[in-house]
Amino acid sequence: MAGQQGKTIAIVGGGFSGSLLAFHLLNRCAPQDRILLIERNRRFGLGLAYSTGNSNHLLNVRAGNMSAISERPSHFVEWLRNLPAEELAQLAEPPGPTGFVPRGLFGRYIQHLLGDRIWREGRSRQLDLVTDEAVALHRRDRGWEIELAMGRKIAVDEAVLAIGNFPPAGSTPGYHGDPWDTNTFAGLGPDRAVLTLGTGLTMIDTVISLLDRGHRGPIYALSRRGLLPRVHLRTQGGALPAPWVFEEPPRGTSLVRLVQLVRATCKEAEAQGRGWRVVIDGLRPHTQRLWQELSLQERARFLRHLRPWWDAHRHRTAPQILERILEARDSGQLRLLAGRITAKDRRPSAFAVTVAPRGGQIPLSLTVDRIIDCSGPRTDCTKIDQSLLRQLLREGQIRPDPLRLGIEVEPDGAVVGRNGKTASDLFAIGPITKGTFWEIVAVPDIRVTCERLAERLIPVQAAQVTARAS
């Protein structure tokens, strides 16, 4: 199928990662190439993170760092400034590089990028938006045959798994495994008690949603250490804070030495009046390499001991959002708990929950109307009830990474099968590749990965790419 007649590439998953990859592939492909973007939902480009309709669910990255195009870092800000005047008037502040805007706007931005390529540039012959679910990938003599839920089968040269985060756990009466489900707050009285499992960014979104609904009852947020995400500092003058530049690239061969380096550098940055945040941001260009340099044992130690601290400092929240969270905490409505659940009993209209606080304190008894799991997406692909994953695992086309953070891939995104052999025509991007990249959920990281994979799949001269992307 490839050659003079072009190649056909299927992207399974039309959320943020898949849609952004499709955009970059369209910048590179020849007229005879064909891109299939397969998504079971009708709304391409959004995914879970950017499909929220709550305008108080803000990006946790400044707008100036959210461009989909590396060569045009202000592209997203420029798009925001071109919104209709009535929409601009609804924003809390004029759009600029240092601001935090509603996440739903970023989803629309990605949709605009694709739509611009399809309709304004007439790329509809090169990109097919397939509204269906891929339920199986069958190996052919050359390439793959994709089986869709509606019965259609499509032959392609190469396939990319961009299925996003694995689906959340199921729900039972009073317990909601998916905090984004529209039924999560259904029937919840404004004075009833709520317990969230997790104290990270998903908990913050959940609490903001509760506050927006006028919830007055107590909210308990429980995690192993009870850590809140740290906050982005407000900026002066509208310029993005300059990240720390390391004199020598940090090395990841020893976790202890790496932690010592980060702590010492943060102390130096604080002494200079720049603060620790610039150091964490300065690590971003190095993080994937540092992770890959660590041994498997060192990665496991990081996950066991340091991950909560890293997440709290690395994945920060907007100042105006944390102000509302701290206000709820200081008023006593929101209570942060560090510990674990030791007993949970379902009663006719509530749960009786026993929490063992961290540090061996006296157990705490809670009575809550609803439990909402905000601990983050599941990562063990062997425990996910999804047709495509089950089929690929069963036939050995994919395998879990050693730490069960997703599926195993090479640094270029090529999928590793059960026998350890690397596929030449099956790739993966996004959160399911976390075991290889670790930092692969934020837009700047996914953007670079999509650009590199697009170059791997359709190599063309840089001059051609620049001309097409302009």
N, C-alpha and C positions, 0 to 999 in steps of 0.2 A: 504493500500500500504506500510505502514511502518512496522517495526518489522523485522522478519527474512529476508524478501525480501528487506530490506533497505527502505529508504525514497527518494522521489523525490522532489527536491527544485528548483523552477523556480526563476530566477533573471530577472526582466523586465528592461532592459537597460544595454547595454554593454559598457558604457563609463568608466571613471576612477573608480568611486565608485563601479559599478556592477562588473567590471573585477577584481578589487582588492578583493572584497568579494568572488568571485568565486575562486580566488587563495587561500585564507585562508580556504575556505570550502574544497578544494581539499587536503589541508594539514591535515584535520581532518576526512574526510569521509572514510567509510569502502568500500571494493570492491563492495558491493551490492548497495551502495548509488548512486544516479544519480543527477547531477547538470545540469540545463538548463540555458544557458545564451542567452537571447533573445535580439537582436539588429537589427533594421531595416537597419542600414548602414553596409556595408561589413567590415569596419575597426573597429574591436573591440579594446577596451582599451584606446582609445584616448579621446573621448568626445570633447566638444567645445574648452576647454582651451588648450589641448595638440595636436590639429590637425593642428595648424598653421604651414605653411611651411616657414615662415620668420625667418631666423636665428637670427635676431635682436629682436625678441620677446623672452625675457629672462624670466626664472623663477624669481619670486620675493621673493623666499626663497632660502637660501644657499643650495648647493648640499648636504652638510653634514646633513641636516635636512629633506631630501627627501626620505629616505629609506622606502620601502613598508613593512619592517619587523621590528617591535620594538626591537626584540632581537638582530638584526644585524644593528645597526645604520649607519654603513659605507657601506651597501650593494649597494646603488645607486652609490656611488663614486667608489667602486670596479668595478661595471659594466662599468662605464664610462672609467676607465683606461684600460679596456680590449677591447675597440673599436679598429677597424682597424687603422693602423698608418695614413692612408690618411685622415680619419675622425678627428683624434686627431689633425692633423696639421691644420685643418680648424677652430678649436676653438680659441677664442681670448686669452685664457690662459690655461695652463695645468690643467686638472680636479683635483680638490681638494675639501676638505670639505667647504671651505669658498667662493668658486666661484659661479657664476651665469651662468648657461648654457642654451642654447636654449630650449624652452618648448617642441618643437617637439621631442627632445631626451628623455624627460621623458615619453612621450607617447610610444615611442619605447621600453623603459625599461619595462613598464607594459605589452606590447605585448609579450616581451621576457619571462617575468615571466610565463604568461599563456602558451606560446608555449613550454617552458621548461617542464612544468608539463604534457602537452598533449603528446608531441612527445618523448622527451628524457626519461620520466618516464612511458610512455605508459598509460596515464590516459584518453585516448580518449573514453574509455567505460564508464567513470564516468562523463565526461563533454561533453555536446552537445552544439555546437555553432549554434544557430538558427538564420538565417538571414531572419527576417520577423518582422512585427510590431504587438505587442499585442494590440488588439482593445477592448477587454473586458475580465473581470474576473468574472466567474459565480460560485456562491456558490454551492457546492455539499454536500451530506450527510456527507462526510468526505473530507476535502480539497477543491480544486478549479479546475475548468476547464478553461483553457486559450484559448481564441479564437484569432486566428491570421488573419491578413488581407488577406492572400491567401486562407483562408477557413479552414485551419487545426485546430483541437482542441486537446489539451493536458491536461490530468489529472495529477495533482500534489498534494502533501501533504501540502506544504507550498509555499508561494510566497513572494518575496521581491520586492518592488518598488524602483528602482534605476534609475529613469528617468532623473536625472540631473536637470539643470535649466530649467524653463519653457521657451518655445519658445519666441523669441522677438516679438515685435509689427510688424505689416505689413509695407510695404513700398509703397510710392506713388512717382510719378515723382519728383525728386529733394530731396525727404525726404526718408532716409534709416533707418528703425527701427532696422536693423540687421547690426552692423558694420563689422561682419565677412563674410557677403555675398560677393561672388566673384564679384558681380555687383556694389558694393558700390562705387568704384572709376571709373567705366566704363565711358568713354567719358568725364572725368573731365579734363579740360585744366590745365596745370601747373601753370597758373597765376590767376586762378579763386579763389574766396573767399569761405572758408568752415567754417561752424559753427558746433561745437560738443556740444551736450547737456550732460553735465557731465564733471568733471575735475579729475576723478580718474584714476585707472589703465587701464580701457578700452580706455579712451581718450588718454593715453600715447601710447598704442599700435597703435591707429589710427594715431596719429601724426607721430610716427616712420615710419609707413607704407607710409604715405604721403611724408615724407622726403626721404625715400628710393626710392620713385618714381621720385624724383627730383622736387617735388612741390615747387614752388616759391611764390605762392599767399598767401594772409593773411589767418591765421587760428584763429578763435575765439573759445574759450572754456568757456562755461557758466555753472555755477551751483549756488545753493543758496548762498554759501559762497566763491566760487572761490578758494577752497583749493586744493593745489597739494599734492599728496602722499609724505610723508617724505622719506628720502633716508637711505638705509643701509650704515653704515660707512665702509670704507675700513679697512681691518684687517692686522695685522702684524704677521708674523710667521706661517701662515697657520692653526691656531687653531680657533675653533668656540668660539665666545664670550660667557662667562659664564653668564647665566641669573641670575637675582636677586633672592635670596632665602629669603622669608618672615619668620620672627621669629615666627609669628603665622599666620595660614591660614586666609586670608582676608574673611570677611563675606559680603554677598550681601543683607542683610535685609534692608539697607537704601542706596539709591543711593547717597544722599548727603554725607554721611559718607564715602562711598566707593570712591567717587571722591576726598574727602579731603585726604584719605589715599594714593591714587595714586599720588596726587600732592606732598604731603609731602615726600613720598618715592623717587619720581623723583628728588626733591630738594636735598635730602640726597645723592642720587647716583651721581648727578652733582657735589656736594661738594667733593665727593671721587674721582672724575675724571673718573668715569665709564660711565656717561651719562644716559639720561632717557630711552634709548632703552632697556637696560637690565631689567628695571622694567616692561615695557610692555611685554617683552618676558617672564619674570618671572611669569606673570599673566596667561600664557597659560595653565598650568596644572589645574588652578582654574576656568577658565572663564566659562565653561559650568555649573559648580555648582553654581557660583555666579549668573548667569542668571536665573537659576531655583529657587534660593532663593528669588529673587526679586518678589514682587507682580506684578500682571498684570498692575496696574496703574504705578508702577515704571518702568516697561519695556517700557510702552508707552511713559513715560517722557524721557527715554533714547533715544528712536527712534526720538522723536520730537526735542530734544535739543542737544544731545551729539553725535549722530551717525556720522555726518560728521567728527567731530574731532577725534573720535575713529578710523574710517576707515583710515583717513589720517596718523595716527601714527602707527596703527596696521599693515596695509597692505602697506608696504614700497616697494620701487623699487630699482633696482640695481644701483650702482653709475654711471656706464658708460652710462646707459640709461637716468638718470636724467640730466647728463651733456649735452646730446644732446637737451633735452627739455629746459633746462635753456638757452642754446645757442640760440635756436629759439626764446625764450621769450626776451632775451636781445637784439637780433637783431631787434626786433619789428615784426617779422613774426608771432609769436604766442602771442596772447593777452588773458590773463585770466580775466574773467568777473564774478563778484558776483552780482546776481540779478535774475530776472525772465522775461520771455517773456510776454508782454502785448498785442502784435498784430503781426500777421504774414499774409502777403498777397502774394499769388502766382502771379508772373508776367511771361511774355512769356518765359524768359530765366533765371529767378532768383527769389529769395524770398526777399521781403522787411520786415525786422524784427525790431520791436521796443522792446528794453530791458529797464526795469525799474531797475536801479542799486540799490543795497542794501544801505540803509542809506538815501534814499530820494533824491538822486542827480538827475540832469537833465537827462531825458530819452535819450537813445542812439539809433540812427537809423543805421541799418546795411543793406547792400545789399549783399547777399551771393548766390552763385551758387548751393550749396548743404548743406543740414542739415543732420548730422549723429547722431543718438541717442546712446550716450555712457553712459547713466544714470544707466545701470545695468539691470539685468533680471527682468521680471515681477514676482510677487510673489502671487497674488490673484488667487487661483486655480479655483474660480467660474467664472473667466473671460477668461479662457484659452480654446481655441477651439481645444481640443485634445480628440479623441474618448474614450480612456481608462479613462481619468479623468472624462469626462462627464458621462459615464456609472456608474462609482464608486460613484460619487456624487449623481446621480439620484437615485440609489438604496440604498443610505445611508451607503455604506461600508466605506467611508471616509468622513471627514468634514474639512473645513478650520480651522486653528488654530485661536485663538481669535484676533491676531494682523495681520492676513492675510499675514503672511510671508511664508506660505506653507500649508501643511496638518498637522493635530494634531497627535502626536505620544507620547507614553510613553517614559521614559528615556531608556528603553531597545529596542526602535525602533518599538514596537508593535503599530499598527494603531488603532486609536480611531474612531468609527463609529458615525453616526448622532445621535444615541440614547445614546451616551456616553459610550457604551460598548467597552471594549478593545478586539481586535481580538487576538486569540491564534495562528493563522496560517497565518497572513498577517502582513508584516513588511515594513518599509521604511528606506532608508539611503540616505545621501547626502544632497544637498541644499534644497530639499523640506521639510526637517525636521528642518529648521532654527528656527521656532517658539519655539521649545522645547530646542534646543541646542545653538542657536545663532552662536557660532563658529563651523562651520561644512562645510566650503568650502576649507580650507587649507589642504594640504596632511597630516601633522601630526595628525590633528583631525580626518580626515576620516579614516586614517590607524587604529587608536585605535578603532573607532566605528566598522569598519569591523572585526577586531579581536574579539571584544566582541560579535558581532552578530553571527559570525561563531561559537563561543563557545556556544552561546545560542541555535543555530539551531542543532549543532552536538556536544554534550558534550562528550569529551573523556579525558583520563588521560593526564596530562601535558607531561609526558615522551614520549607518543606516538606522540604528536604534535611536540616536539623538534626533534624527530627522523625523522619525515616526512619532516619538514621544512629545515633540514640541507642539 
